[in-house]
């Protein structure tokens, strides 16, 4: 009899251990991951009691409250597992999947214990969020929850390299050319004369000269006649012929002169 009691106790302990671990599926997508508890589908506080594979822990979900999990990318769901208090009279607890396009699909409407079961109209693809909503008027106690399938991570787009600006070459400044001032033309004043010399070859040379230079020419010519002066005479052309020169001088050869003429005039200021 004593041996029978010991056997019954061992069997009872084994049965309880089996029941407590009945919902321990390590391949679940939510295994040991925190969920969010809130009264909306945003924000909330973290809780891991539904995904810790321990039937001894539980969450009391108030009416109109949510407990959800947001996938990092998307997921394809094939099965669901749920353990909570309730019976066929408590049908206000629903499990939903929110897809990437914003549409909502019903995963299951469990009551009581729901072992790993295929989801309604599955598999569901492109799921971003899975959540439990308590739509009944009383609080429901939930022990374990998990979904199964495959999670697809969103590929991370590598950042584009920041373009490095190539410094522009500084242009070498071009020297501004300095204009060379034009020489101020000589302004004739006082007594002057036009000296016209006709050479033996028929060429006429005409000079607009101060009267003093005309007189100097005449003195030279007279000296040449007396044969006691140089055979040539230099005449400053002044501004008679334009050009890039500071001074131009005509040298008149005495024996080439055929005739000459002096026309005097006076320039008033």
C-alpha positions, 0 to 999 in steps of 0.5 A, spaced: 500 500 500 505 504 501 509 503 495 502 504 491 502 511 494 509 513 492 507 511 485 501 515 485 505 521 488 510 520 483 505 520 477 502 526 479 508 530 479 510 527 472 503 529 470 503 536 473 510 537 470 508 535 463 502 540 463 506 546 465 511 544 459 505 543 454 506 550 451 513 550 451 515 551 443 522 553 442 520 554 435 515 560 436 516 566 433 515 570 440 519 565 444 521 569 450 520 576 446 517 582 450 510 584 448 506 591 449 500 591 453 496 597 452 489 600 450 491 602 443 495 599 438 501 604 439 505 605 445 504 600 451 509 597 457 513 591 456 511 584 458 514 577 457 509 573 461 505 570 455 512 568 451 516 565 457 514 558 456 511 558 464 504 556 465 505 559 472 505 566 470 499 570 467 497 576 464 490 579 466 487 583 460 482 588 462 476 589 457 478 593 451 485 592 452 491 589 447 497 585 448 501 585 441 508 584 438 511 588 432 515 584 428 522 588 426 520 586 418 514 582 416 512 575 418 508 569 414 504 566 420 501 559 419 499 556 426 497 560 433 498 557 440 494 560 446 492 558 453 488 562 458 482 561 462 475 561 459 470 556 456 465 556 450 461 562 454 467 567 453 468 568 446 470 575 446 477 574 446 480 575 439 487 574 435 488 579 429 494 580 424 495 587 422 498 586 415 503 591 412 498 594 407 494 596 413 489 590 413 486 586 419 485 579 418 482 574 424 487 569 426 483 565 431 478 566 436 480 562 442 477 560 449 480 556 454 486 552 451 488 552 444 494 548 442 498 549 436 493 550 431 493 552 424 490 559 423 484 561 420 485 562 412 492 561 413 498 562 411 497 570 412 503 573 409 506 580 410 504 581 417 507 587 421 503 586 428 500 580 431 495 582 437 490 579 442 484 584 444 479 582 449 472 584 447 468 581 452 466 585 458 470 582 464 478 581 465 481 575 462 487 571 464 492 569 459 498 564 461 501 563 454 501 565 447 505 564 441 505 564 433 509 560 428 511 561 421 517 565 418 519 572 420 522 576 414 527 581 416 527 588 412 533 589 408 537 595 411 539 600 405 546 602 406 547 609 407 549 613 400 556 615 401 557 623 402 560 626 396 566 629 397 566 636 394 572 637 390 575 644 391 575 648 385 582 651 382 583 658 384 584 661 377 590 665 377 588 673 376 590 676 370 593 682 370 589 688 367 593 691 362 595 699 363 593 703 358 599 707 355 597 714 355 598 718 348 603 723 348 600 730 348 600 733 342 604 739 341 600 746 342 603 751 337 603 758 339 607 765 337 610 766 331 611 760 326 612 759 319 610 753 314 617 751 311 616 748 304 623 745 301 623 743 294 628 738 292 632 737 286 628 730 285 621 734 285 619 732 292 616 737 296 617 737 304 613 741 308 614 743 316 610 747 321 616 750 325 617 756 330 620 762 327 626 761 330 627 754 327 626 757 320 631 762 321 636 757 324 635 754 317 636 760 313 642 762 317 645 755 315 643 755 308 646 762 307 652 759 311 652 753 306 652 758 300 659 761 303 661 754 304 663 754 311 657 750 314 655 743 314 653 740 308 646 737 311 641 741 316 637 737 321 629 739 322 625 737 328 619 735 325 615 736 331 608 734 331 608 734 323 608 727 322 604 722 327 607 716 330 610 712 336 616 716 336 618 721 341 622 725 336 623 725 328 628 729 325 629 730 317 636 731 315 636 736 308 642 735 304 644 742 301 646 740 294 639 737 294 635 743 295 632 746 289 628 751 292 624 753 299 619 757 301 617 760 308 610 762 309 609 765 316 603 766 321 602 767 328 598 763 333 594 766 338 592 763 345 
